[in-house]
Amino acid sequence: MPKITVTIAILLLFSFSAFCQKANLSGVLTDGSEKKPVYNSVVALLTPIDSILYKFTRSDKEGNFNLKNVKAGNYILMTAHSQYADYVDAIIVNENEKNLGKIALMSKINALREVIIKTGSIRIKGDTTSYRAGDFKVDANANVEELLKKLPGIQVDKNGVIKAMGETVEKVLVDGEEFFGDDPGMAVKNLRADAVKEVQVFDKKSDQAEFTGIDDGETKKTINLKLKEDKKKGYFGKIDAANGPLTNIDSRYNTNLMFSDFKGKRKLSAFLLNGNTGQDGLGWQDSEKFGGRENDISMSMDDDGNVNYEWTGGNTDEEPYVDTQNGFIKNTNAGLQYSNKWNDKQTLNLSPKYNKQIYNNNNSRITQTQIGETQLNENTATISNVNRSNFKLNATYDVKLDSINSIKFTAKTNFYTTDSDEFTNGKTTGDNGLLKNKQEKTFTTKSDKESLFASILYKHKFAKARRTFSVNSSWNILNTNANNFLKSSNESYDGGVFSSRDDVDQNKIGEKTNQNITVNVAYTEPIGKKFALQFAHQITYNNGDSNYLTYDYSDATGKYDLVVNSLSNQFKQTITTNKPNIKLSYNAKKINYSFGSGFGFTSFDLQDQTLNKEYRRSYTNFFPAANFSYKYKSNSNLRFNYQGATKQPTIDQLQPLRNNQDFFNQTVGNPDLKQSFTNSINLSNSSYSILTESHFYQSISFRTTTNLISYNKDIDPESAKTISKPINTNGNFSGNFYFGYGFKIKKIDLQVNLNPSVNYNKSVLSINNKTSNSNTLNSGFSIYLYKSKEKKYEFSLSNSFSNNRNSTSLNDEIKSFNTNNLGLDIGVYFREKWKLSTDYNLYSRQKTVDFQTNLTNQLWNARLQRTFKNDEFTAYIMVRDILNQNIGINRYVRENVIGEERNDRLKRYAMIGFTWNFKNKGETAKK
């Protein structure tokens, strides 16, 4: 059938080609290793727009090929041979004879059947997909983020989150090195797109796995930006200033200064960002370091980037919630990046950063909590004012001692300071509308935190290949000092009639230290050519101290000097784990797998120093792990991963301390908590076609946890007072399915991305010590269309639909609602120097029994710009939220709670700005 298709195509094209000016195209195919001629290889010419076959021939015994009567134009030259990897090259044929000379083909044995693209826009080699940046056109002086939006298989959402082949990108490197630490946004927002030669996308393994060659299942989707050689020999940067044209209102302003100076392997970059439009705020990592939370969901992250989610039942760290998407913020952000390499043996990477934010917000929340046949309705309003700052310093020093030994030092320091005041008033009613309680409170916070991290990785290679020895040790400590004041008036009602009042005026002083030391020793021994064994032993020591004192205000002394014993506690924890493990791995060209297990011996030593109580217990755990990958094509991979892991309770959860910051919603720790154990399974498949520019990504994951740390809520339906306590529950599991398909309709040059997804979660509720089940199903579908023509126009259309369903065994009612977001982004050029760009979003939220309004709002932004002097200067005017409809709203259904939350948002404003993009004179002259 393929031969018939080729024959018909040639016959159809023959008659037409006779009328065009033509040339002969010739060359010689040789073996890249043995330099001998390659005989009987197909040599084909494809049209680049639609990849349709134009002409083909076969090489003779001397490797020669000759394509006659080729019409002048652009083509894709492709070879195909049963013993050699396909060769693809974009070529230009003019009216003259063209000789391509010798073309070296790679044996499939050496190439692992992968497609090698010499000069094409996309190149796939092993697990790495590379894009040639110059082939994807962006605006003059655009940053890397704008470039990534043009690359097939990569998406960047409005919040700057990057996804590659359906997976979230966690690291962005520059020439293989971290850029301003491990924040992906720093490189893509601050580096110029025209400085990048190549964009590489791959799954970065852990340092130890890269060294030993034995997959430990720990990977991070990573983008590496390879810079152009000429960009490493000079400097470039940007100065951007914008201000509101009106003086009679609170004017908006932004000032951005960025500078990079590269000289060989020495790189120096700096930035200073200052503004009040919410730009470049702290990322979610920093937000959580400051005590961020969303709807009582706590997300904790250690300095290694490990993230854990869990329901907390309230604000446990007594710091204000700051979401930079909401409220009004004045932000100053500055950083310096220095990296250098000497003699290819010593590498230094240094990155200090400073951030300061002044934030204020008005938040209102309505929640409905179902307790059997009773429903509690809570309505609260909170005014927040926050002044916070932090200073970070990341440093790595990598030394190759000799050809077989190396050592890597890593250090991270983080210092945080927060000053805030928070005023809240609220009330709770029953389903009959009768008042249950009322509250007014003021909570002021002054806290200082310091996080220190250090690690050493020593690696040794023996004379025998793949025999290795490594030691990885790390130490981190988090110190917190807080001085808080709580004043609240709390009224209780019986049948809607006032019954009692509790006034609180307290000073809360907390000192907390948490220290973790981990040492991991690993030895690998090869068994034949493809198998290897790894023996390892990990020791983890976790020590925590929490001293918390609460003082009542004394009218007699006018001071806070009356200790409240029920709200004060001194607690210490020591958790030690020994985990020996063994793993067998198999590495081949197409198939790689590893499996093994560890045994964990964990001991708890908890001391309640206030009550003179001690809690001791020990656990033995089995830690199985398995990884499998199958490369069934050169650019297609099937992966399976299974992991078993424990999670220790935090000192806040263990310490038997009552938190009365919210008088009617209090929490108390539980020293009897056990560690939890989670089984995680993930199956994924990814595939990419170069000629059709299409990609597939499918992922199915399943997760189940025994002894999950959740919360029991003791709720008094009469007073609506809730006491939450962490407990262990069983029967919790979740499943996730994600599908990504992207392709290009070449006839109209339209890029299409389709992304359906389904998430299911079953969690165990405990209310008044009675358990029930909560089932949540979230399903969604999104579509994205993109088309552009250089210096003419850019167009994208997207739509994202989601359905949220929740039910509990407490009642038969199903809570369900839909949300939809329609987005349109257009850019039009006039005379190449002028550009008008606009984006429009329509947000729709479904009316339900609980939400009595169809809530719809529109966001429309526009920008007009003009470039000067070879695009070195840009003047622009922009208007944000033209329709003045920007609202911060979130609706959610979780377990037995349904709620709606609203926040302040920055509404309509305009700014006039000017940008100077500068380069060193050598670059300009060369251009």
C-alpha positions, 0 to 999 in steps of 0.5 A: 500500500505505501508503494502504491501511494507513492506511485500515485503521488509521483504521477499526479505531480509529474505533469504539473512539474513540467511547467515550472523552473526546476533543478537537480538535487543530489548527494551521497549517503554514508554510514556515520561510523564506518564511513561506507556508502548506504545502499537502497535507502529511500530519499524523499522530498516533502512539502513543509506546509502539509508534509505531503510527498513531492518526490522520492528516489533510492540511493545506489550502491555508492550511496549516491542519489539524484532527484531530478526536475525539482521545483524551486522552493522549501522542502523537508528532506527525509531518508528511510532505511531499515538499518539506519535512523531517519534523517530529516533536514529542512532545505531550500532548492533554487533554480541552480543545481544543488549538491548536498554533499555527504550525509552521514546516517546513524545506525539504529543500534546507536540511535535507539531508533530515534529521529535525528533532525539536523536543522528542524524546529523540533528535535527529539533525542532520548527523553529530551525534546528540543525546540530551536527558538529562532524558528518561533517568532515572537515580538521584538524584546519579548521575554521567554514566557512569550516564546514558550507560549508559541512552542507545541506541547507547552502551555502557559496559563494566565498565572504563569504556570507552565505545563509541558506535555500535560505536566507542570514544569517545576524547574527552569534552568539556564545553560543547565544551572539554576537561575535565581534559585528554583523559581520557574518564573524568574527565568521565563519572565526576566530573560529575553527570548532573543537570547535563547538558542534552544529550549529543552524539555525533559524529566530531571532525575534526582542527583543521585539517580543521575549518578547511579543510573538507577531510577528512584522515581523522583523526577521533575519536569524541567525546561533548560534554556540554552543561550546563544553563544554571542549572548554570552559575550556581552550584556543586555537588559530592560528598563520599563516604567509605567504610570497612571495618567490621572492624578486625582485617583490612586495612581497605578505604577510599575518600574522594572529594571533587568540586567544580564552580563555574560562572559563565557561561563560567567553569568551575572544577572540582576533585577529590581521590580517595584509597583502596585498592580500586583505584578511579580508577587511572591509565588505559591511557595513563598505564600505558604511559607508565610502561612498561606491557606485556601479554604482551610486546606494547608499546603506545606513545602519543605526546602527540598520542594516536597509538597503536602496537602491536608485539611487543617480545620482552621488557621494553625499558624496564626498568620494572615492569609495573603493571596496576591491574586486578591486585595491591593498590594505594593511590591518591591522585588530585587535579586542578583544571580551569579554563576561561574565555572572554572576549568570545568571542575568547579561551579559556583551558583549564588542567588540572593533575593529580597521581597517586600509587600504591603497588602490590604484586602477585604474578604467576605465568606458565606458557608453552609455546614450540614450536621445531620438534619441541621444546617449552620450558616456562617457569614464573616467579613475580614479586613486585613493589613499586612506588611511583610518581607523576606530575604533569601540566599541560595548557593551551590558549589560543585567540585570535581575533585578528580575523574572519579570523585566529586562533591556538591555543597548546597546552602539555602537561607530564608528570613521572614518578617511579618507585621499584620492586623486583622479585623473580623466580624461574623455571625452564625445562624441556623437553618431557621434563620435564628441567631446562634452566635456573633463575634468581633475580633482584632488579631495583630501579628508580629513574627520572625522566621528563619529557615536554614538548609545545608546539604553535602553530596559526595559521589565516587565512581569505581574503576568498574563501570556502573559501580558507584558509592555516594553519601548525601546528607542534609540539615535544615532548621526552621525557627519561629518567634511570634508575638500576637495580640487577640481581642475579641467579643463573642456572644452566644444566643439561645433560640435567637435570644442573647444568653452569654458573652465571652470577652478575650484580651490576650497576648500570645507568645510562641517560640518554635524550632523544628530541625531535621537531619537526614543521611543517605548512603548508597552503593551500586553494583553492576550485574552483567551489562544491563542489571545492577543492584543498589544497597542503601541506608537512610537515617532521619532525625527530626527534633522539634520544640514548641513553647507557647504561652498565653497571657490575659490582660490584668486591669490591676497592673495594666499588663498582660501578665496572667498566664492562661494555663489551658492555652499554654504548653511546652512540648518536645518531639523526637522522631527517628527513622532507620530505613535500609533498602535494596533495589534491582534495576534493568537498563536497556535501549527501550526498557528500563525498570527497577523495583525493590523495597525498604524497611522503616523502623520509626520511633516516637518520643513525645514529651509534654513538659507542661503536664509532665507526660511522655508518649513513646511508640515505635513502628515498622513499615514496608516501603515497596517501590517500582518504576518501569519505562518503555520507549516503544518509539523514538519519541514515545514513552510509557511509564509506570511508577509505584511508591509507598511512603510515610508521613509524620504528624507535625509538632502543631498537630501533636502538641496538646495545645488549644488555639482560640484565635477563632472563639467559635472554631477552635483547634487542639492537638493530639499527641496520640496521632500515628504516622500515615502511609500512602500508596501511590500509583501512576501510569502515563504515556506521552508521544510526539509526532514531528511531521504532524506536530502533534502530541499526546499525553495521558496520565492515570493515578491512584492514591490511597492512605491509611491512618490519614491525618484528618480532623474530627469536628465536635460541633454543638448545633445549638451554639454552633461552636466547633472544636477540631482535633487531628485524628487518624482515619482509614478509607481515604483514596483518590483517582485522577485522569488527565488527557492531553492532545495537541495537533496542528491543522497545517492547511490553515496553520492552526494549533489545537490543544484538547485537555479533558480531565477527571478527579475523584476523591473519597474522604472520611469525615468525622463529626462528633466522633461519628464517621461518614464518607464524602465523595467529590468528583471534578471533571473538566474539558478545555480547548485552546486554538492558536494561530499567528502570522509574523508581524501581521497578527496573533490570535488565540481562543480558549474555553475551559469548562468544569463540573463540581459534584459532592455528596456525603453519606450524611444525606442524599443531596448532591451538591453540583455546579458548573463553571466556564471560562471563555478567553480570547486574545488578539494582537494586530500589527500595523506597519510592523511598528504599531501593535494593538493587543487585547484580551477578553475573558468571560467567567460564568458560574452556574445558579444552584439551590445554594447559589441563587444567582448566575454570577457572570463577569467579563474582563477586557484589557487592551494595549497599544504600542509603538516601537522605535530605533530597530525595536530598541524603544517601545512606547505604550498605553494600556487599560486594564479591566475596561468594563470595571467588572473584576471580582475576586470570587470563589465557590467551593463544595467540600465534604459537608461544607459549601461556601462562597468567598469574595475578595477585593480586586484591582479594578479598572485603571490605565497606564502610560509606559516606556520601555528601553531594551538595550544591548552591548554595541558589539551585538548591535553592530553585528546585527 
